[in-house]
Amino acid sequence: MIFNPLLKNGLQQVEDPTTYTNNVIQTVFSIFFLVASVYFIWHFIMAGYHLISTEGDPKKLTVAKDQITFALIGIVVIFGVFAVLKLVGTVLGVTGLENLQITWPTL
């Protein structure tokens, strides 16, 4: 029997290794997605602040625009990773990846 308090329903007994592995994959991806989303929001807000505070300086304006561009590219990459993992799960029949969902943690 496997107990893991970090996993969804982790305090319940899990006797099937496949179910446990699927829960681990789902939990790891959810944590990764949450951290990436917070990182994106932080950098997008800071880039907006830098854009507002450029005071007409073309060098600062270029840096602020680059920050916004990089933040948007980063969130697109995160969703791309999600799509690729779902595709790999569907093509190869890996149930942990095939059933992957974006979930927000709840209290």
N, C-alpha and C positions, 0 to 999 in steps of 0.2 A: 504494500500500500504506500502511496506517495502523498505527502502533505506539503503544500507550499502556500504560505499565507499571502504571497504577492500575487498569485494567480486568481482569476475570477473563480469563485467557488473553491478556492485553494485549501480551505480547511476540511473539505469533504474528501472522502477516500476516493482515490483514483486507482483502479487496478489495471486499467488498459493503458499501456504505454503510448499508443497512438493518440488517445484522447488527451493524455498529459502533454505530449509533444505539440498537439494542435493548440492547447491552451497556452503553452509557452510561446509559440510563434505569435499568437494573437496578442498576448500581453506585451511582448517585446516590441511588436510593430506599433501598438497603441502608445506605448511610452515614447518610442522614437518619433511618432507623428506629433504627439503633444509637445515634446521638446522642440521639434523643428518648427511647429506653428508659433510657439511663444518667441522663438528666435527670430522668425520672419516678422512678426508683429513689432518686436522691439526695434529691429533694424529699419523697418519701413517707417516707423514713427521718428526715429532718430534721423533718418535721411530727409524726411519732411521738415524736421526742425532745422537741419543744416541748409536745406533749400531756402527756407524762409530767412535764415540769418546770413545769407551770402553777401548782402549789402552791395550787390552789383559787381562783385569780383568774379571775373570769368573763370578763374582757377577753382574757386570754391563752388561755383555753379556746376562745373564739370564733375567735381568730386561728389557732390550731392546727387546729381543725375546718375552717376555710376553706382552709387549706393542703392538707389531705388531700383535700378536695372538688376543689380546683383541679388537684391532681396526677391524680386519677382522671378528671376531665373531659379533661385533656390527653392521657392515654393512649387514651381513647375516641376523641378527635378524630384521633389518629394512625392508629388502625385504621379509622376512618371514611374518612380520605383514601385509605388503601389500597383499601378497598372501592369507593370512587367511581372511582379510577383503573382498577381491574379492570373495572368496569361500563362506563366510557367505552371502554376497549380492546375489550371484547366487542361493544358496540353499534356502534362505528365501525370495528371491524376493524383497529385498530392493534396489530400483533403485539407491539411492545415493551411495551405496556400489558396486552395480553391475556395474555401469558405472564409477567407480573410475579409474583415470588415473594418471600416474606420469607426472606432467607438471613442467617445469622450468619457473619461473617468467620472464616476458619480460617488457621492459621499453616502 
